Amino acid sequence: MGRLGWTMEQQAGIRFYTRLTNIFTLLLIALFTALTLFSGRHRGWVVVAAIIVAWACFTLYMRRTKKGQP
């Protein structure tokens, strides 16, 4: 028997959670950037960079997972 692909519900779930995490992450980046600029603390940029790196890793992982499925 051949390899089965994802169901429509699973594909919709991936699209939903990808959009949700993208929106949430972009809001967090905007919030932390504003707080860092207004507070004048240089350590805040580390938090912003960590969030951006985590978001990029998750996005690349999800794209690779989607492409790997028929």
C-alpha positions as CSV (number, residue, x, y, z in Angstrom):
1,M,0.0,0.0,0.0
2,G,1.3,3.4,-0.9
3,R,2.1,6.2,1.5
4,L,-0.9,8.1,2.5
5,G,-1.0,11.9,2.5
6,W,-2.4,14.3,5.0
7,T,-6.1,14.7,5.3
8,M,-7.7,18.1,4.4
9,E,-8.3,18.7,8.2
10,Q,-4.6,18.2,9.0
11,Q,-3.6,20.5,6.2
12,A,-6.1,23.1,7.4
13,G,-4.7,22.7,10.9
14,I,-1.2,23.4,9.8
15,R,-2.3,26.5,7.8
16,F,-4.3,27.8,10.8
17,Y,-1.5,27.3,13.4
18,T,1.1,28.7,11.0
19,R,-1.0,31.9,10.5
20,L,-1.7,32.1,14.2
21,T,1.9,31.8,15.2
22,N,3.0,34.3,12.5
23,I,0.5,36.9,13.8
24,F,1.4,36.3,17.4
25,T,5.1,36.4,16.8
26,L,4.9,39.6,14.7
27,L,2.9,41.3,17.5
28,L,5.5,40.2,20.1
29,I,8.3,41.5,17.9
30,A,6.6,44.9,17.6
31,L,5.8,45.0,21.3
32,F,9.3,44.1,22.4
33,T,10.9,46.5,19.8
34,A,8.7,49.3,21.1
35,L,9.5,48.5,24.7
36,T,13.2,48.3,23.9
37,L,13.3,51.6,22.1
38,F,11.3,53.5,24.8
39,S,13.1,52.0,27.8
40,G,16.6,52.4,26.3
41,R,17.8,49.0,27.5
42,H,20.2,47.2,25.2
43,R,19.4,43.8,26.6
44,G,16.0,43.9,25.2
45,W,17.4,43.4,21.7
46,V,18.6,39.9,22.8
47,V,15.0,39.0,23.5
48,V,13.8,40.4,20.2
49,A,16.6,38.5,18.4
50,A,15.7,35.3,20.2
51,I,12.0,35.6,19.2
52,I,12.9,36.3,15.6
53,V,15.3,33.3,15.5
54,A,12.7,31.0,17.1
55,W,10.0,32.2,14.6
56,A,12.3,31.7,11.6
57,C,13.2,28.1,12.8
58,F,9.5,27.3,13.2
59,T,8.6,28.7,9.9
60,L,11.3,26.8,8.0
61,Y,10.4,23.6,9.8
62,M,6.7,24.0,8.9
63,R,7.5,24.7,5.3
64,R,9.8,21.7,5.1
65,T,7.1,19.5,6.7
66,K,4.4,20.7,4.2
67,K,6.7,20.0,1.3
68,G,7.5,16.5,2.5
69,Q,3.8,15.5,2.4
70,P,2.1,14.4,-0.8
